[in-house]
């Protein structure tokens, strides 16, 4: 796994594990989502429909 450091729209920094096939460039806008059971960064009730989508730019 690789670690992606992303800055969310609200300026919060989020570190995400991604697979080695990931090809994001510095400053590229990416969409980050995860299953609620796998998420440790947001409250469990923050998402709807089984996913917690967040969008930000890589740093």
Residue pairs with C-beta under 8 A, 6 or more apart in sequence:
1 17
1 18
1 19
1 20
2 17
2 18
2 19
2 20
2 22
3 15
3 16
3 17
3 18
4 15
4 16
4 17
4 18
4 22
4 24
4 30
4 58
5 13
5 14
5 15
5 58
5 59
6 13
6 14
6 15
6 16
6 30
6 32
6 56
6 57
6 58
6 59
7 13
7 14
7 56
7 57
7 58
7 59
8 14
8 54
8 55
8 56
9 55
9 56
13 59
14 32
14 41
14 54
14 56
16 32
18 24
24 30
24 58
25 58
26 58
26 59
27 57
27 58
27 59
28 57
28 58
29 55
29 56
29 57
30 55
30 56
30 57
30 58
31 53
31 54
31 55
32 53
32 54
32 55
32 56
33 51
33 52
33 53
33 54
34 51
34 52
35 50
35 51
36 44
36 47
36 50
36 51
36 52
39 47
39 52
42 52
42 54
46 52
47 53
